[in-house]
């Protein structure tokens, strides 16, 4: 590999194994109690009959109760995607239902999938209208006494969306089609609690974006206070051989990043025989990758490399990294399909790990002593608060020393793995 560098002065859930709702859940429900069975039948009647409100139904127009769809993509050459379904509720839910509105000539909602969601361990039972796709409505009931917990934007399910008409995708471009939760002729919008109380939730639609070749994308990535740098995967779809890839990036001035290609798809395709020209500036970078081993093969979403992004200390939060359209090209032809992504640093830490080294040891106790008596600043004061009392004092290193050498109690959560602070206090991290 030949690499030359100069410095200027100054964003899909997998669908493998997704099955239809009726294929995943049998009609017999041995653990469904009689009251729940009655509710299930009532919901089924509402679904196939009139969508008129049930008795005692409460109307709401605020964000306390909400069914919301996310975004999904069908990449070049792909045929399906998983569209996230989020639910916001102030009470635990026994059931929820919604009608669906989308362009059935272009895409089809084929089934509902609960894998990897809040619903996955709650024995969800799904009724779809009609029984075969394209689906126009879905009712979900949690069986065996299970309830969907109260919470904000809980990932409740995925809708499996299939491409029906590939000719709808413009050549070399992309197009988005909305998918919206609605009240329609088959199913009404409704959330139901354990006692049968119902609420009409608000609704926010999402969409499925269909892409043609080529597509250059970043994958959303996150880190925490212990992570000094994160690696954002760079994915590429092409429909033929190419020799040169130019990538222009734009981002917040606090971001510092570089390109890593070792063990990526370009590195493997060329046997490491490629050249990289880099121009890394404040808020923008440009990378030109040229194969010295002949044309590169077509790529189908492989990770061609990684964007290594440094922690923008002392900041925490999300930073969007996007592409520069005028500086992103394949063999000199500009790429129209560019997907940026967010890199996020969560306010997560390991209790007692004042040095942010990923472990708790004697060095952390000594650092806390220096901070308490000599005023040495902490990158993460919350981590230095070893006993979680909201103050930084001599009791913190004493707790660590007793834990490390005298069999004392371990630090409170988050420990022994990183996580958020569970205690409200004036200290913070990052």
C-alpha positions in Angstrom: 0.0 0.0 0.0 1.2 3.5 -0.9 -0.3 6.3 1.3 0.3 10.0 0.9 -1.3 12.4 3.4 -1.5 16.2 3.5 -3.3 18.3 6.1 -5.0 21.6 5.3 -4.3 24.5 7.7 -7.3 25.3 9.1 -25.2 6.6 8.4 -30.3 -2.0 8.0 -31.5 -4.3 10.3 -31.0 -7.6 8.8 -34.0 -9.4 7.4 -32.7 -12.9 7.2 -35.1 -15.3 8.8 -38.0 -12.9 8.9 -41.3 -14.8 8.8 -45.0 -13.9 8.5 -46.9 -13.2 11.6 -49.2 -16.1 11.1 -46.3 -18.4 10.4 -44.5 -17.4 13.5 -47.4 -17.6 15.9 -49.8 -20.6 16.0 -53.5 -20.1 16.4 -53.6 -22.1 19.6 -52.4 -20.0 22.6 -52.2 -22.4 25.6 -51.1 -19.6 28.1 -53.7 -17.0 27.2 -56.1 -16.4 30.1 -59.8 -16.2 29.6 -60.0 -12.4 30.1 -57.2 -12.0 27.6 -58.9 -14.4 25.2 -62.0 -12.2 25.3 -60.0 -9.1 24.6 -58.3 -10.9 21.7 -61.7 -11.8 20.2 -62.9 -8.2 20.7 -59.9 -6.8 19.0 -60.4 -9.3 16.1 -64.0 -8.1 15.8 -62.9 -4.5 15.7 -60.3 -5.3 13.1 -62.6 -7.0 10.6 -65.6 -4.8 11.3 -66.0 -1.2 11.8 -63.1 0.9 13.1 -65.5 2.9 15.4 -64.1 3.7 18.9 -64.7 1.2 21.6 -66.8 2.1 24.7 -64.8 4.2 27.1 -62.1 5.1 24.6 -60.0 8.1 25.5 -58.9 10.4 22.7 -55.5 12.0 23.0 -53.6 14.5 20.9 -50.4 14.8 22.9 -47.2 12.8 22.7 -47.9 10.7 25.8 -49.2 7.9 23.6 -47.8 7.4 20.1 -47.2 4.9 17.4 -44.3 5.9 15.2 -42.5 4.4 12.2 -38.8 4.8 11.6 -36.9 4.8 8.4 -35.5 1.8 6.4 -33.7 1.4 3.1 -33.7 -1.2 0.4 -30.2 -1.1 -1.0 -29.2 -1.5 -4.6 -30.1 -5.0 -5.8 -32.0 -5.7 -2.6 -35.7 -6.7 -2.3 -36.7 -6.1 1.3 -36.2 -4.1 4.5 -37.3 -4.0 8.1 -39.2 -0.8 9.1 -39.0 -0.1 12.9 -42.2 0.4 14.8 -41.8 2.5 18.0 -44.4 2.9 20.8 -44.6 5.6 23.4 -46.9 4.9 26.3 -47.4 6.1 29.9 -49.0 2.8 30.9 -48.2 -0.9 30.4 -49.9 -2.3 27.3 -51.7 -5.6 26.7 -52.3 -4.9 23.1 -52.0 -2.4 20.3 -53.3 -2.1 16.8 -52.9 0.0 13.7 -54.0 0.3 10.1 -51.3 0.8 7.4 -51.2 3.3 4.5 -48.6 2.9 1.7 -48.4 2.5 -2.1 -49.1 -1.1 -2.6 -48.1 -0.9 -6.3 -44.5 -0.2 -5.3 -44.0 -1.9 -1.9 -45.8 -4.4 0.2 -45.9 -4.9 4.0 -45.5 -8.7 4.1 -45.3 -9.5 7.8 -44.4 -8.3 11.3 -41.2 -9.4 13.1 -40.5 -9.1 16.8 -36.9 -10.3 16.8 -34.5 -8.0 18.8 -37.4 -5.8 20.0 -39.0 -5.1 23.4 -41.8 -7.5 22.4 -39.6 -10.5 21.6 -39.8 -12.0 25.1 -43.4 -11.1 25.8 -45.1 -13.9 23.7 -46.7 -11.5 21.2 -49.5 -12.8 19.1 -50.2 -11.0 15.8 -53.5 -10.8 13.8 -53.1 -9.4 10.3 -55.7 -8.0 7.9 -56.0 -9.5 5.5 -54.4 -12.9 6.4 -52.1 -12.7 3.4 -50.1 -9.7 2.1 -50.1 -6.9 1.2 -51.2 -6.2 4.8 -53.5 -3.3 5.6 -53.7 -3.7 9.4 -52.1 -5.4 12.4 -53.2 -6.2 15.9 -50.6 -7.4 18.5 -51.7 -9.0 21.8 -49.2 -10.0 24.5 -50.1 -13.4 26.0 -49.5 -15.3 29.2 -49.9 -12.2 31.4 -47.0 -10.3 29.6 -47.3 -6.6 29.1 -45.3 -4.1 27.0 -43.7 -1.8 29.6 -44.4 2.0 29.7 -41.7 4.0 28.0 -40.6 6.4 25.3 -40.0 5.2 21.8 -39.9 1.6 22.7 -38.9 -0.6 19.7 -42.0 -2.8 19.6 -41.7 -4.5 16.2 -40.4 -4.4 12.7 -42.5 -4.4 9.5 -41.1 -6.5 6.8 -41.4 -4.5 3.6 -40.9 -6.0 0.2 -40.2 -4.3 -3.1 -42.9 -4.9 -5.6 -42.0 -2.7 -8.6 -38.2 -2.2 -9.1 -38.9 0.1 -12.1 -40.0 2.8 -9.6 -36.3 3.4 -8.7 -34.7 6.1 -11.0 -31.5 5.0 -12.7 -28.5 5.9 -10.5 -30.8 7.5 -8.0 -33.2 6.8 -5.2 -36.8 7.4 -4.2 -38.7 7.3 -0.9 -42.2 5.9 -0.2 -44.0 6.8 3.0 -45.5 4.2 5.3 -47.9 5.6 7.9 -49.9 4.1 10.8 -53.6 5.1 10.3 -57.1 4.3 11.1 -58.5 2.6 7.9 -61.4 0.4 6.9 -59.7 -2.7 8.3 -58.1 -1.6 11.6 -58.2 1.4 13.9 -55.3 3.0 15.9 -55.6 1.8 19.4 -53.6 1.0 22.6 -55.1 -1.2 25.2 -54.0 -1.7 28.8 -54.4 -4.8 31.0 -57.9 -3.8 32.3 -59.2 -3.1 28.8 -58.9 0.7 28.9 -58.1 2.1 25.5 -56.4 5.2 24.1 -56.2 6.5 20.6 -52.5 7.3 20.1 -50.9 9.9 18.0 -49.3 8.6 14.8 -46.1 9.5 13.0 -45.2 7.9 9.7 -41.8 6.8 8.4 -40.6 5.7 5.0 -38.7 3.2 2.9 -36.1 4.5 0.5 -35.2 2.5 -2.6 -31.7 2.8 -4.1 -30.2 2.1 -7.4 -26.4 1.6 -7.9 -24.0 3.1 -6.8 -24.5 3.7 -3.1 -21.9 4.9 -0.6 -23.0 4.8 3.1 -21.8 5.2 6.6 -23.1 3.1 9.5 -24.4 4.7 12.7 -21.9 4.1 15.5 -21.7 4.9 19.2 -19.1 5.0 22.0 -18.8 6.0 25.7 -16.5 7.8 28.1 -14.0 4.9 28.0 -13.8 4.9 24.2 -11.3 7.3 22.9 -12.1 6.6 19.3 -14.8 4.7 17.4 -14.8 3.1 13.9 -17.7 3.9 11.6 -18.1 1.2 8.8 -18.1 2.5 5.2 -20.3 0.4 2.9 -20.3 0.5 -0.9 -22.6 -0.9 -3.5 -21.5 -0.9 -7.2 -22.8 -2.7 -10.3 -19.5 -3.1 -12.1 -15.7 -2.8 -11.9 -14.0 0.4 -10.9 -10.5 1.7 -10.2 -10.7 4.9 -8.3 -13.0 5.9 -5.4 -13.2 9.4 -4.1 -14.9 10.1 -0.8 -15.5 13.7 0.5 -16.7 14.1 4.1 -18.3 17.0 6.0 -18.7 17.1 9.8 -18.6 19.3 12.9 -15.4 21.2 13.5 -15.0 19.3 16.8 -14.6 16.0 14.9 -11.2 14.6 14.1 -11.2 11.5 11.9 -9.0 9.4 9.6 -9.5 6.5 7.2 -8.7 2.9 8.0 -8.7 0.4 5.1 -6.7 -2.6 6.6 -8.8 -5.8 6.4 -11.6 -4.0 4.5 -13.0 -5.2 1.2 -10.8 -2.9 -0.9 -7.7 -4.2 1.0 -8.8 -7.8 0.4 -9.7 -7.2 -3.2 -6.3 -5.7 -4.1 -4.1 -7.7 -1.7 -3.1 -4.4 -0.1 -1.9 -3.0 -3.4 -3.6 0.4 -3.4 -2.8 4.1 -3.0 -4.6 6.6 -0.7 -4.4 10.3 -1.1 -5.8 12.2 1.9 -6.6 15.8 2.6 -7.7 16.2 6.3 -9.0 19.6 7.4 -11.2 21.2 10.0 -14.8 20.1 9.4 -14.0 18.3 6.1 -11.8 15.6 4.6 -11.2 14.0 1.3 -9.8 10.6 0.5 -9.0 9.2 -3.0 -8.4 5.4 -3.2 -6.8 4.0 -6.3 -6.4 0.3 -7.0 -2.9 -0.6 -8.2 -3.9 -4.2 -8.8 -6.4 -3.7 -11.6 -10.1 -2.9 -11.5 -11.9 -3.4 -8.2 -14.8 -5.9 -8.3 -18.4 -4.9 -7.9 -19.4 -4.4 -4.2 -22.7 -5.5 -2.7 -22.7 -3.6 0.7 -19.3 -4.8 1.9 -17.4 -2.8 4.4 -14.6 -1.3 2.4 -13.1 0.4 5.4 -13.7 2.4 8.5 -13.8 6.1 9.4 -11.9 6.3 12.7 -13.5 9.2 14.7 -11.8 10.6 17.8 -13.8 11.4 21.0 -14.5 15.2 20.7 -13.6 15.7 24.4 -15.1 17.1 26.5 -18.3 16.9 24.4 -21.0 14.2 24.6 -23.9 13.6 22.3 -24.4 12.9 18.6 -22.5 14.3 15.7 -23.6 13.9 12.1 -21.0 12.9 9.5 -22.1 13.5 5.9 -20.8 13.2 2.4 -19.7 16.0 0.2 -21.6 15.4 -3.1 -19.1 17.4 -5.2 -16.2 15.3 -3.9 -17.6 11.8 -3.9 -17.2 9.9 -7.1 -16.3 6.5 -8.7 -13.9 6.8 -11.6 -14.6 10.5 -11.9 -18.4 10.1 -12.0 -20.2 11.8 -9.1 -22.2 9.5 -6.8 -25.9 10.6 -6.3 -26.7 8.1 -3.6 -24.9 9.1 -0.4 -26.0 8.2 3.1 -24.4 9.9 6.1 -24.7 8.7 9.7 -24.4 9.9 13.3 -21.6 9.0 15.7 -22.8 9.2 19.3 -20.9 9.4 22.6 -23.2 8.2 25.4 -22.7 9.6 28.9 -21.7 6.1 30.1 -18.8 5.2 32.4 -17.4 2.6 34.8 -17.8 3.6 38.5 -14.4 4.2 40.1 -12.5 4.3 36.7 -11.3 7.9 37.1 -8.6 7.4 34.5 -11.1 6.1 31.9 -8.8 3.1 31.3 -11.6 0.6 31.2 -10.6 -1.1 34.5 -10.6 -0.1 38.2 -7.1 -0.3 39.8 -4.7 1.4 42.1 -4.0 4.1 39.5 -7.6 5.3 39.8 -7.5 5.6 43.6 -4.2 7.6 43.2 -5.8 9.9 40.6 -8.8 10.6 42.7 -6.5 11.5 45.6 -4.7 13.9 43.3 -8.0 15.4 42.3 -9.3 15.8 45.8 -6.2 17.3 47.4 -4.3 18.9 44.4 -7.2 20.0 42.2 -6.3 17.7 39.3 -9.3 17.8 36.9 -11.3 14.7 36.0 -12.4 14.0 32.5 -15.4 12.1 34.0 -16.2 13.3 37.6 -19.0 10.8 37.8 -16.6 7.9 37.4 -14.3 9.4 40.2 -17.3 9.4 42.5 -16.6 5.9 43.6 -19.2 5.6 46.3 -21.8 7.5 44.3 -22.7 10.0 47.0 -22.6 12.9 44.6 -19.4 14.4 46.1 -15.7 14.0 45.4 -13.8 13.5 48.6 -11.5 11.2 50.5 -14.2 8.6 50.9 -14.0 7.8 47.2 -10.4 6.5 47.1 -10.9 4.8 50.5 -13.7 2.8 49.0 -11.6 1.8 46.0 -8.6 0.8 48.2 -10.8 -1.3 50.5 -12.4 -3.0 47.4 -9.1 -3.7 45.7 -7.0 -4.8 48.7 -9.2 -5.6 51.7 -12.2 -7.4 50.2 -14.5 -4.4 50.6 -17.7 -3.8 48.8 -17.5 -3.0 45.1 -18.4 0.4 43.7 -22.1 1.0 43.0 -23.5 0.8 39.5 -22.5 1.3 36.8 -20.1 -1.5 37.8 -18.5 -3.9 36.8 -19.6 -2.9 33.3 -20.0 0.6 31.9 -23.4 2.2 31.8 -25.4 5.4 32.6 -25.5 7.0 36.1 -28.5 5.7 37.9 -28.3 8.4 40.6 -29.4 12.1 40.2 -26.5 14.3 41.4 -24.6 17.4 40.4 -21.8 15.3 38.8 -21.6 14.4 35.1 -19.3 12.6 32.7 -17.6 14.1 29.6 
